Amino acid sequence: MSNVFRAEGLGKTYPGVRANDDVSFAVEAGEIHALLGENGAGKSTLVKMIYGLVRPDEGQMALLGAPYAPHDPRAARAAGVAMVFQHFSLFDAMTVAENVALGMENPPPQPELSRRIADLSQGYGLPLNPARRIAALSAGERQRVEILRCLLQNPRLLIMDEPTSVLTPQEAEILFATLRQLAEAGTAILYISHKLEEIRSHCDRATILRQGKVVGTVDPRAHSARELAAMMVGAEMRLVDRSGRKPAAPVLQVRGLSTAGGEGVALKEVALTLRSGEILGIGGVAGNGQEELLSALSGETPTAPGTIALEGRDLSRAGPEARRRAGLLAAPEDRLGHAAVPEFSLAENTLLTAGARQNLIRRGLIDRKAATDFAQQVIRAFDVRTPGPDTAAGALSGGNLQKFVIGREVLGRPRVLVVNQPTWGVDAGAAAAIRQALLDLAAQGAGLIVISQDLDELLELSDRFCALNQGRLSAPRPTEGLTIEEIGLMLGGAHGMEVAHVPA
Amino acid sequence: MMIDPLSVFILLLGAATPILFAALGELVVERAGVLNLGVEGMMITGALAGFAAAHASGSPALGFIAAAVAGAALSMTFAALTQFLLSNQVATGLALTLFGLGLTAMFGKPYEGMKAPAMMPGPLGLNWMIWLGIALVPVVWWFLSRTRPGLILRAVGENHDAAHGLGYPVRRVRILAIGFGGALAGMGGAYISIATVLQWTEGMTAGAGWIALAIVVFAQWNPWGVLAGAWLFGGVTVLQLRLQAAGVAVPVQLLSMAPYLATIIVLVLISARQKFGRSGGGAAPASLGRPFHALK
């Protein structure tokens, strides 16, 4: 029996939620085992139990044939379990070596540790300077720190929580080469993701979770992405309807748009033309100017005169409210705190952006009834699951709030709508509904700019595709016939990584 | 008008000591990610407890030990409120200061007019507390930058979610740091009553706790910077007293204001440098003042 890890009947209940219910599965030595499920399916709770962050209410785990019940992550690490977190658990103000030391039980003295980091990182083709501060590293480099921190402990079971969400396709390939190398050396790898294609091409087995329960353990190569998605969601996925769009006259002209960087990325000479009835997809790895582009278009960051024109009218110096009146609407990435005020009710949240276009404010006074009616309208049209318009925005689940935020703008009948990460952290059903709403809006003649890090989403939605790389926007390419590899190169390739060669 | 630099320096060391203690303690607290604005309250509590113990026992050393215990005990109220009940750290710290000032005003009445026992003299004519304060600077620096517990403490202050994710006891580390800060603040306060003024007066710390808080920012959370800040403040204090004594034609009120004014000017300069200069983001611990709650 070559089981490295086995779970038997694991269960965990939070107030009001059965997060895991009778979960049983096993991971074998040398395999890359995928844990697949929608947001909220219980993947995070499950791995937190394995890593000792959360204690199961019932069930047992076994590691290398022995009973395993870690009471904290240090016990898990001592037993041979290591984890790379989705949101990096790194300390920005500290050096690479200090960060690695914090993840080890008995780190050697700093000079010795630095040498081992340098050796190991070369061996896996993941170059890193141990003396650099985390704050100065790119997302891909930060992930290398996390991985090296795990590798230095020679783990028997390595847990990876959605590791490719911050990587370009090329960087992801290098990551998989590293993982394969580790698996061949006998490490069991538990790989958490909801990206079906990468699981199909790189994982040996997949355990699928739905609503806290195991649906089954399958060979992902033997199933199509659609079949896997159906198992994940529990129903056939509805295909989005792309028909009925006819790109017509230009509605939005952006020319020579540059911003001062400040804390973020500076936009450099961004130019684009958006036609009515068209969806322009903008892809890029996180932190390459996406947020800055959205703020420049929404009016939060004023730009030089003559850079942004809506149907011939220069809006470069106009603020967000003036742009909304003119018909240029935007939905930012951050739902809580940017697109919506968590403590405000949904009705109050409609006032933030729809006040003028829906006549919710008259002579400086709020028309509460109109606001409530409009919120109700959004809730109905976008199937937002909530008790009603008086519910606080922060009480909604991510997917429902996202439907509300997008719906608020879509019902505002924009001439141009700019959205950033419209389906980030949203379950598959809600994501499909949001995508369909965006397509329908374009079919009605609006121009859309969709900024996203989900390349499949961009290929599905957009007519033309641009890449945003370090504040520069590439020339648009028609989406028809564009491959993921070509997009990867447009996104800036592998950012100085090399393919793994020899094991250390 | 003659001001002898050496005698000014010796006096400066004394004037700087209460702030040095309190600021070093607060530095450790803040590096663990906790903002305790109750330094003034813990100092005044230490000043009274230390004075009472020293007076009763005739031993200044016992006085300082009592002050450390009293300061740490008061800080545990803050720890309980902010770490277990997750109260707002700013409001709780302010309350702690008001609480300490009120409590000592009440219990200090019987001690008014009494005299403190003589301080323990140390090498070079400076008392042992001055030496201890200076010695603590490299010790705190070494602890924070060279030891594993220090690394864990900084990790907790930098990113408490990540520290928790790696299995470090965020709350326990913070409670220990708060207690250490309370003990040092108490000793700093006791220095004022036992070694400087030699008696107990209501409200005698006179804002030293707030200066200590400012000096931690001035020091950019670095122990050596705290030493420089405490000496700078001590120097201005001594200098203005000397100028007053020398009868300089400047209103006394302006001179008394000088140390506080100097602190404000320095803080403004540092903020300006951070905002417009090359140094970019400040050195403040990233989790400073943020409450931590782990879902189990």
Contacts between the chains, C-beta under 8 A, distances in Angstrom:
chain1	res1	chain2	res2	distance
A	14	B	295	7.9
A	52	B	167	7.0
A	53	B	164	7.9
A	53	B	165	6.7
A	54	B	295	7.6
A	54	B	296	6.5
A	55	B	296	7.1
A	72	B	167	4.5
A	73	B	165	6.7
A	73	B	166	5.9
A	73	B	167	3.4
A	74	B	166	7.8
A	74	B	167	3.9
A	75	B	167	7.7
A	76	B	167	7.7
A	77	B	167	7.3
A	85	B	162	7.9
A	85	B	165	6.2
A	87	B	161	8.0
A	88	B	162	7.5
A	89	B	159	7.3
A	89	B	161	7.3
A	89	B	162	3.5
A	89	B	165	4.4
A	89	B	166	6.1
A	90	B	159	7.3
A	90	B	162	6.4
A	91	B	154	7.5
A	91	B	155	5.4
A	91	B	158	4.3
A	91	B	159	5.2
A	91	B	162	6.4
A	91	B	163	7.9
A	92	B	158	6.8
A	92	B	159	7.2
A	92	B	286	6.3
A	93	B	154	8.0
A	93	B	158	5.5
A	93	B	283	7.5
A	93	B	285	7.6
A	93	B	286	6.7
A	94	B	154	7.0
A	94	B	155	7.3
A	94	B	158	6.6
A	98	B	151	6.2
A	101	B	148	7.7
A	101	B	151	6.5
A	102	B	151	6.4
A	102	B	152	7.1
A	102	B	155	5.2
A	102	B	163	7.7
A	102	B	166	6.0
A	102	B	168	7.8
A	103	B	166	5.8
A	107	B	148	7.7
A	135	B	281	7.9
